[in-house]
Amino acid sequence: MPTLQWPEILLIVAILLLLFGVGKIAKIGGELGAGIKAFKDGLSGKTQDQTPEEKPNSETTEKK
């Protein structure tokens, strides 16, 4: 089975840009990234209700 090389990949990307436009491609990429992040958080047991622990402020912990 033949593999995709750079000229073929560039041609596919150019066709996708012509069909969908830059804005739509960026939106799809952002949604895909958010989906992957949610999947990883789901695997690790994190939920949206949990907030990261607040780190102590360096100004209040320093002695003056």
C-alpha positions in Angstrom: 0.0 0.0 0.0 1.5 3.3 -1.0 2.2 6.0 1.6 1.4 9.7 1.5 4.3 11.9 0.8 4.7 15.7 1.2 3.3 16.7 -2.2 0.1 14.6 -1.6 -0.3 16.0 1.9 0.1 19.6 0.7 -2.5 19.0 -2.0 -5.0 17.6 0.5 -4.4 20.6 2.8 -4.9 23.0 -0.1 -8.2 21.3 -1.1 -9.4 21.4 2.5 -8.6 25.1 2.7 -10.5 25.8 -0.5 -13.5 23.8 0.6 -13.8 25.0 4.2 -11.8 28.2 4.5 -9.2 29.1 7.2 -11.8 30.1 9.8 -13.7 26.9 9.7 -10.5 24.8 9.8 -9.3 26.8 12.9 -12.7 26.2 14.6 -12.6 22.5 13.9 -9.1 22.3 15.2 -10.0 24.1 18.4 -13.0 21.9 19.0 -10.9 18.8 18.3 -8.3 20.0 20.9 -11.0 20.7 23.5 -12.5 17.2 22.9 -9.1 15.5 23.4 -8.5 17.5 26.6 -11.9 16.5 27.9 -11.2 12.9 27.1 -7.8 13.0 28.9 -9.4 14.7 31.9 -12.1 12.0 31.9 -9.5 9.3 31.9 -7.6 10.9 34.8 -10.8 11.3 36.8 -11.0 15.1 36.7 -14.3 16.9 36.3 -15.3 20.4 35.4 -16.5 21.0 39.0 -13.1 20.5 40.4 -10.9 23.6 40.5 -7.1 23.5 40.8 -5.8 24.3 44.2 -4.9 27.9 44.6 -1.2 28.4 45.0 -0.2 30.8 47.8 0.6 34.3 46.6 4.4 34.8 46.7 3.9 38.4 48.0 2.0 37.3 51.1 4.4 34.5 51.9 7.6 36.6 51.7 8.8 38.3 54.8 9.2 42.0 54.5 
